[in-house]
Amino acid sequence: MTSDHRFAIRLGFLAAVCALFAPGLAHAQQAPKQLGKFDTWFAYEAGPNNAKICYAIVRPSKSDSRPAGANRGDIVLMIAHHQNPRRNDEFTWTAGYSPKDGGEIEIGRAKIALSTLGQQNAAGAWAKEADGDRQIVAALRAAPATANALVKATSSRGTETVDTFPMAGFQKALAEIDKACGVRR
């Protein structure tokens, strides 16, 4: 799959996420259904049964920037499953700004490169390599509930950021979206 194709698929998903945070923009879409809150993580499903999207989402417990006090929009980390076409374990980080290409997510000893997939003014980043989603989800699943995932990136204006996402509840939220979208592990 080319990076343009991966970006187009993920851009559509990012639009769905934006609809979650701006319900007025999504009046024509079916509202997401919350499947549960699991410590710091939330699980949702949206869309009709034959094209359902199930996702687990968390906001950072801490966001640091250099220089301090950077103005940012919504920041979230998300793992999603799509039923049509079938795609599982897609990672998305919504930055709250336009990041430069690059950055990484660090989960325990795992460090996975992130990318804006070559798009100017992207609102976040995705796994840079095709197998990056699988690596990210494997690392998240292996992390203890007391651990954190760190997303490190630089804005298009040069502001360095580190977002800290708690893992408490991830396992249960993932299990819930797996069940809702028929993913077997």
C-alpha positions in Angstrom: 0.0 0.0 0.0 1.4 3.4 -0.9 1.8 6.2 1.6 -0.8 8.3 -0.3 -3.3 5.4 -0.1 -2.5 4.9 3.6 -2.9 8.7 4.2 -6.3 8.8 2.3 -7.6 6.0 4.5 -6.4 7.5 7.7 -7.6 11.0 6.7 -11.1 9.6 6.4 -10.8 8.2 9.9 -9.4 11.4 11.3 -12.5 13.2 9.9 -14.6 10.7 11.9 -12.5 11.5 15.1 -13.0 15.3 14.5 -16.7 14.6 14.3 -16.5 13.0 17.8 -15.1 16.3 19.2 -17.2 18.6 17.1 -20.7 17.0 17.0 -22.2 19.9 15.1 -20.0 19.0 12.1 -21.3 15.5 12.0 -25.1 16.1 11.9 -25.4 13.8 8.9 -23.4 10.9 10.5 -24.6 8.5 13.1 -23.4 9.6 16.6 -20.7 7.3 18.1 -21.9 4.9 20.8 -19.8 4.7 23.9 -19.1 1.1 24.7 -17.5 1.9 28.0 -15.0 3.8 30.1 -12.0 1.8 31.3 -9.9 3.8 33.7 -8.4 6.5 31.4 -9.5 4.9 28.1 -12.9 5.1 26.3 -14.2 2.6 23.8 -16.6 3.6 21.0 -18.3 2.3 17.9 -19.8 4.3 15.1 -21.4 3.7 11.7 -23.8 1.0 10.3 -23.2 -2.6 11.1 -21.7 -3.4 7.7 -19.2 -0.5 7.9 -18.6 -0.1 11.6 -15.6 1.6 13.1 -14.6 0.7 16.6 -12.0 2.7 18.5 -10.3 3.1 21.8 -9.2 6.6 22.7 -7.4 8.3 25.5 -6.3 11.9 26.3 -2.9 12.6 27.7 -2.4 12.8 31.4 0.4 15.3 30.8 1.6 17.4 27.8 4.9 19.2 27.9 6.2 21.7 25.3 9.4 23.6 24.7 8.9 26.5 24.8 6.4 26.1 27.6 2.8 27.1 27.2 2.3 26.2 23.5 -1.3 26.7 22.4 -2.7 23.3 21.2 -6.0 21.9 20.2 -7.4 18.4 21.2 -4.8 15.8 21.8 -5.7 12.1 21.6 -4.2 8.7 21.0 -6.4 6.2 19.3 -6.5 2.6 18.1 -9.2 1.7 15.6 -10.8 -1.2 13.7 -12.7 -0.7 10.5 -15.1 -3.3 9.2 -15.4 -2.3 5.6 -12.8 -2.5 4.2 -11.4 -4.7 7.0 -8.5 -3.0 8.8 -7.6 -3.6 12.4 -5.3 -2.0 15.0 -4.9 1.4 13.2 -2.9 3.9 15.3 -3.6 7.7 15.2 -2.2 10.5 17.2 -4.0 13.8 17.0 -1.4 16.4 18.0 -3.5 19.5 18.6 -1.1 21.2 16.1 0.5 20.6 12.7 3.5 18.4 13.3 6.7 18.3 11.2 7.2 14.9 9.6 8.8 12.6 12.1 8.4 12.0 15.8 8.0 8.8 17.7 5.9 6.9 20.1 7.7 5.2 23.0 6.1 2.4 24.9 8.4 0.6 27.3 11.5 -0.3 25.3 9.7 0.0 21.9 10.2 3.1 19.9 8.2 3.4 16.7 8.6 6.1 14.1 5.6 8.4 13.3 4.9 10.3 10.1 2.5 12.8 8.7 2.7 10.6 5.6 3.9 13.6 3.6 0.9 15.7 4.0 1.2 19.4 4.7 -0.8 20.8 7.7 -1.7 17.3 9.0 -3.4 17.4 12.4 -1.5 14.5 13.7 0.6 11.5 12.8 0.5 7.8 12.1 2.9 4.9 12.0 5.6 5.6 9.5 6.1 2.0 8.3 3.4 -0.3 7.1 3.9 -2.7 10.1 4.1 0.2 12.6 0.5 -0.1 13.6 1.0 -3.8 14.5 4.2 -2.9 16.5 2.4 -0.1 18.4 -0.6 -2.3 19.4 1.7 -5.1 20.4 3.7 -2.8 22.6 0.6 -1.2 24.1 -0.8 -4.7 24.9 2.5 -5.7 26.5 2.7 -2.6 28.7 1.6 -2.9 32.3 -1.4 -0.8 33.3 0.9 1.4 35.4 3.0 2.3 32.3 2.7 5.3 30.0 3.1 5.8 26.2 5.1 8.9 25.2 4.6 10.7 21.9 7.5 13.0 21.1 7.2 15.3 18.1 8.0 18.8 16.9 5.4 21.3 15.6 5.7 23.0 12.2 6.7 26.1 14.2 9.6 24.3 15.9 7.9 23.6 19.3 9.0 20.3 20.8 6.3 18.4 22.6 6.0 15.2 24.7 2.5 13.8 25.4 2.1 11.2 28.1 -0.7 8.7 27.7 -1.6 6.4 30.6 -2.1 2.7 29.8 -4.5 2.1 32.7 -7.6 0.6 31.1 -6.1 0.0 27.6 -6.4 -3.8 27.7 -10.1 -3.6 28.6 -10.9 -0.9 26.0 -9.1 -2.9 23.3 -11.0 -6.1 24.3 -14.3 -4.1 24.1 -13.6 -2.8 20.6 -12.3 -6.2 19.5 -15.6 -7.7 20.6 -17.7 -4.9 19.0 -15.9 -5.3 15.6 -15.4 -9.0 15.7 -11.6 -9.0 16.0 -10.1 -12.2 17.3 -6.7 -12.3 18.9 
